Amino acid sequence: MEPAARLDQNHELTLKDFPYIIRWRDDRCKRCGRCTAVCPMLSIYPSVKAKRTVGSFGPVPNPKVERSVETVVKQSTNIANYCTGCATCSLVCPNEAIEPEFNPAHKFLTHKNTGGHPYTRGGRRNDPLVSTLDRLKFTRISMLTDPALDAGRHEFRIRTYLGRILPPDELPIIAADDDRLAMDKNSTKFIPPVREIYPVMIGSMSVGALSPTMWEGLAMGITYLNEVEKMPVVMCSGEGGMPLRLLKSRFIKYFIPQIASGYFGWDEIIRAIPHMVEDPCAIEIKYGQGAKPGDGGLLMAHKVLKLISEIRGVPTGVDLPSPPTHQTKYSIEEAVAKMIQSMYMAWGFRVPVYPKISGSKTAKAVLNNLVRNPFAAALSIDGEDGGTGAAYNVSMDKMGHPIASNIRDCYLDLVKAGKQNEIPLIAAGGVGKKGNLAANAAALIMLGASAVSIGKYMMQGAAGCLGDENNRCNVCNLGRCPRGITTQDPKLYRRLDSEKVAERVVEIYKSLDVELKKIFAPLGRSTELPIGMSDAISADDPAIAKRLDISYVC
Amino acid sequence: MCRLSAITSGEYISPMENVLSLETMKEGHDGSGMGLILKDLGGEFESYKKYPILSGICSKSGMKELDNFMSAAGFKSVHSWHPKIKPVTGVKLRDCYFANVYDYPDEFQDKSITVKETLLLDTRLKLRSIGQEDESIIVFSFYPDILTLKEVGDPLQLSEFFGLDTSLLKAKIILAQGRQNTNYAINLYACHPFFIQGYGSMTNGENRAFMPIRDYLTSRGFPGYICYNSDSEGFTHILHYTNKVLGYPLKYYKDVITPLKKEEIEGRPDKDFVMYMKMCLRFLCIDGPNCVIGFTPDGSCFMVQDAKKLRPGVVGGVPGKYALVSEQCGLNSAISERDPSTDIYPMRYDMVIVSPQAKEVRVWNQLQGWTKTMN
């Protein structure tokens, strides 16, 4: 018997199955077509409907039927064209006639596996709940027994170190005269390079994952902060190399080139070394990423256009997969011995080299190994709330470790070993998730981080990224970013003005600096970063307080 | 704010001079305790300079336990001093206040001072641990030529309580602190000044960087860096760590606790070392608000301020006798015969160092080096 499906649409999805339902108002719409033209997912489309109107005109009832054909905006029920809730349609609508509405009862994940392909996306973990970092507050306020500082008037030094720091008893020093000490120039002791940087750095987002205008905007903002504002903010390149002219410029000192398992872009970087006029700030070796721990990377073929192919040293239009691990390494000892030291050698041991891992229960074991390696310059740990340009939904939502307890455990391990000042911990993943950038960063520092790294916050703050934890937008992987942030399509990235991005980067950092001072001033800390000052923070949840070894307040 | 009064002199002086100096600086409630450290002792202790003195307070049972422990450890009692207690209202009388002089165990007689210092520290910590729970044994210092007295109460009342006004107890360096307006539970181990292996210091203010400093010091592997009933005990231990353990000249103590900015260090002749030292010891930055007054084993006394000079402090006197106090009225009381126009008010970059026997006062500035000498 022939199934009736074709006749009664029984196998079609209903709009109620979708995460966002388009609310379109017939009475306000002037049919300009901007919304349907701009929709990155082709979720809405212009359509027509037959309209039957019964009317009566004249002194006596005389109903007449009029039939007309009207243009309307319809929402697709094809799962491939689901509405992401990006609201670009609302943005361009002149009459406020259309907007997506979140549907909490959706069954999106149940259906988004057609063809046997699990749901892939960009963005972050879809968890709109308050994170641990936002459950922490600063409770040790200087009141009368000791004076609070003035965030506007006092001098604050919000700086940190990136690089392996020798313990004081290993420092090769000699007495220069009766009461003056000097470094022993004849000593053969290796003194690792250390950079003084701003404690909030921009984390690794690659040229490729980001559009040229976005990456350029970030880079210009960073340079301005250093050159004009004298704030030593640094930025990691992400995997995939950097523009050659930046590599050869004096501004490279503000950047951290990243090497990851695909080694993309490193032919070009290595060739540029003899032409570099300055050393990079540091080198980051990516072993893992918080958003998709244990997973590799993939830059889809449609993003590999001319610029990307030049920077990465690959043909255009091919998929660029990075494996989950560095394929040439069979152990952490191997990884440390080969990669870290090779990178040191490449720049004559003048550039700090550190690994980045994803948050994990095994982070302490990694740290344990790095502590014993005199070359490891830091350990960057990326928690589960970190972002990514492309990953499987299951990796993003269900894999990974929150950063708060991970960084705390690692710091307390360092304290136990007396090494808390030797190997800086960099915390990342969900910093500023709810907009509280300074508070989250300061809390992580007080839990033991020497620095924090941010990514999504910059995309949202500097370029208006539309993504959120209700799976809004999150199509970075498709190259259809409606803001022009994560796309290589000139039609889309032309929407983004890199100058404006740079301006926002500067504004964000200046405002962050003020907020950090507003946090540190009442705590009375101004000369050094309050790393590990856990008596200053409390949690509003006893279990969190106990786990982080801080006080509970209510 | 706690009151601080340190006097260093070429002649033996009475601790009453410090107490009276504290009294002039009194403002508000002041019953949280007084601590006294006397270094380079005179009077009946003058002939026992090479022997270690154990200072503390015990219950009757604790005293017996202490005596048993010390004799089992091989220490031989040489002399015992007890203050002539005069009960006064407001001071809770404990069983036994003492300063016992011991000779070293036989097997340590010919050991180096370093070995002896380790023995003395270990012994003090063991005794502290034995009496910790029931407060039957409280020991403040165990070191040659050092005597410590501490008790809860008003300093002037305590001086009467301990009979300091009539006692022959004298010393050439005396540190005294009156704890003022302290809200925390009063624990005698939290009472300044603090002492470790020849180094003593006292502070007013709060140590806002307490946690990172405590964690850093306790993880150095040095047995004496423990407990921290007071957040300011760390200042004494930082002094010990930088000057004794790391061997840095005294002036670098200032660079450690109040590090300069990178740009400021550029102008220093020892910039390479200072830059790296700042990084190595960044967890020991105190961040104020503090005035720290202390002494080193050679008898030098010093005063430093936090990096923003959030607390007062003044040094003044005449050759042969200088006082380092938290407020000028205390200095007027301690050494009224000086020329006040020569008083030194150390600022944020300064460290004032008074040489042994109070012969000379020098000011070291982090940016400009030695800037002033008074002798």
Interface residues (C-beta under 8 A of the other chain):
Chain A: R140 S142 T145 D146 P147 L149 H154 E155 R157 R159 Y161 I165 L166 P167 P168 D169 L171 I173 A176 D178 D179 R180 L181 A182 M183 I191 V194 E196 V415 K416 A417 G418 K419 Q420 N421 L523 G524 R525 S526 T527 E528 L529 P530 I531 G532 M533 S534 D535 A536
Chain B: N181 N183 G205 E206 R208 A209 F210 M211 P212 D215 Y216 S219 R220 G221 V245 L246 Y248 P249 L250 K251 Y252 T258 P259 K261 K262 P269 D270 D272 F273 Y276 M277 M279 C280 L281 R282 F283 C285 D287 G288 P289 A307 K308 L310
